[in-house]
Amino acid sequence: MGVAELPQKMEALARRASTLRDSLQRSQGNTESMVSILGSFDHRLSALEAAMRPTQVRTHAIRMAHDNIDKTIKAADAILSQFDLARRAEATILRGPHEDLEGYLEAVGLLKGIVRFFSSSKNFKGSEGLLNHVNNLLSKSALKIEEEFRQLMSTYSKPIEPDRLFDCLPKPPRTPKADHEADGGHSTHSEHPSKGLDTAICRTPTLIPPRILPLLHDIAQQLVQAGNQQSCYRIYRDSRGSALEVSLRKLGVEKLSKDDVQRMQWEALEAKIGNWTQFMRIAVKILLAGERRICDQVFDGINFNKDQCFAELAGSSVMTLLSFGDAVAKSKRSPEKLFVLLDMYEVMHELQSEVEVIFEGRFCSEMREAALGLARRLAQTSQETFADFEEAVEKDNSKTIVQDGTVHPLTSYVINYVKFLFDYQSTLKILFQEFETGSDTESQLAVVTIKIMQALQNNLDGKSKQYKDPALTYIFLMNNIHYMVRSVRRSEAKDILGDDWIQKHRRVVQQNANQYKRVAWAKILQTLSVQSAGSTGSSAPADLSNSGVSRAMIKERFKSFNMQFEELHAKQSQWSVPDQELRESLRLAVAEVLLPAYRSFVKRFGSLVEHGKNPHKYIRYSPENVDQLLSEFFEGQQFGEQKR
């Protein structure tokens, strides 16, 4: 830039500064004018607001008046509607609940709603008269509801006929009967009807129709809310308790004391125990379970002690049933009672879970403990009866002698007894668990059975000594022990006692058969002994003088044989070996030693008498005749029945 240009630049800058100053002065003037205008406008707004304030106050007052009028009209409508509801409810209350119970309960609900309405509107002065009227109606309704509850409970608390109750029980499966033998007056429990029932499902009869239960619930609720719970309690308890008692009485349940049970004949007592096991199932599974269920439904959600009510309505009936079982458990023990005791124990064990559910809670504790206590007593008595039976078998001193050596009544009785024990295997295992001894229940059953069998065998050994003929002693022992072995092999006892027991006692049978053969036939075989008669090795008559055998001796031998054989036939055809296979086996064993000896004797010495006078007097029987007569042995014939 040259020095000459500087003055020009300075002059231009001065002009711009002057222009900017003029602009600022004009802007300030505009601002002052705007402030003046806004101040004037604010003064006018304040004047307008002051002018409108009285109008706003009047408008708000009018709006508040309208709101109050609306509220008053609504309150009046609500009050008038309560009067209308009271009139309608009163008509229903006066008609009573019988024709329309649901409508009646609704009317009661309306009246209670009216009381609540005016109780919350205490500033309404004219409600006192209406409240008094409504409360009077409620008092009347409470009496009518109580009467209706009593009427309904009476109508629908009828006893159930026995046929219907028995139809509700599942049908028991068919069980195999015991293989009864002649038992000489002894008897055992002949069947086990309860097996399979513990897992079966019972059909439930209708104690109260389902449509009635909600009505009873609603009435009970009204009664309790009205403070009439004692009346409700008493009506329900008495009605249902009476129905339960009459149902059981019609079924055949009766109250029997220990003395009544003790005086009863066994056949009558056995029948009553059989009935009792059915009665217990019906009572617990059907009647008491049903009573518990409807009691819970009727009083569900109501402030009411339903457990105590159920306990009181059921108590008398339950104790009557349990007292009979208790009397049997405490009565004098005897072997024949074991199986009915096991039946009773089985039923009580089967019902245990249901008893604990039905009789839950402290009010039912007495019945629950009584039922569980009875089960324990029955188990204890059964256990003691086992021991009694073993001892009774060992010490049985009956003088009965089976003249034909057949199976003794005691043997058939004991074997049937043992068979029935195995029909109760599952029950016995549970029973043994009540008295744990550290061993498994199956081995305990085996121990019990072996002890009983050994006791029987010991007793039979004693009875066998009553026979004067030793041969009949062995026939008796052989028959009885064979019967024991055969019965075990054909029953479940085989699996418990095992093959060792069976084989051991089969050997005992064979030993007695061998002893019989030796004792009964040794003498006659000695008569036929060739050595004792003498022999030269030749059968020619010419040799008699050299043989040392005289015709007279041979005649005596034949006569002795005839006499002994006829005596043996006369006796032993009356003896009995009831098992056909054993009988044939024994005859064959005798024939195998007798016939060869007789044939040999006849062949060797028959010629000495055949050519003499009256040969048939000496050789009375051919070997074939002897064989035929042997087939008559052990048939148990009487004298008049013998085939000759």
Secondary structure by P-SEA (a helix, b strand, c coil): ccccaaaaaaaaaaaaaaaaaaaaaaaaaaaaaaaaaaaaaaaaaaaaaaaaaaaaaaaaaaaaaaaaaaaaaaaaaaaaaaaaaaaaaaaaaaacccccaaaaaaaaaaaaaaaaaaaaacccccaaaaaaaaaaaaaaaaaaaaaaaaaaaaaacccccaaaaaaacccccccccccccccccccccccccccccccbbbbbcccccccaaaaaaaaaaaaaaacaaaaaaaaaaaaaaaaaaaaaaaabbbbbcaaaaaaccaaaaaaaaaaaaaaaaaaaccaaaaaaaaaaaaacccccaaaaaaaaacaaaaaaaaaaaaaaaaccccccaaaaaaaaaaaaaaaaaaaaaaaccccaaaaaaaaaaaaaaaaaaaaaaaaaaaaaaaacccccccccccccaaaaaaaaaaaaaaaaaaaaaaaaaaccccccaaaaaaaaaaaaaaaaaaaaaaaaaccccaaaaaaaaaaaaaaaaaaaaaccccccccaaaaaaaaaaaaaaaaaaaaaacaaaaaaaccccccccccccccccccccccaaaaaaaaaaaaaaaaaaaacccccccccaaaaaaaaaaaaaccaaaaaaaaaaccccccccccccccccccaaaaaaaaaacccccccccccc
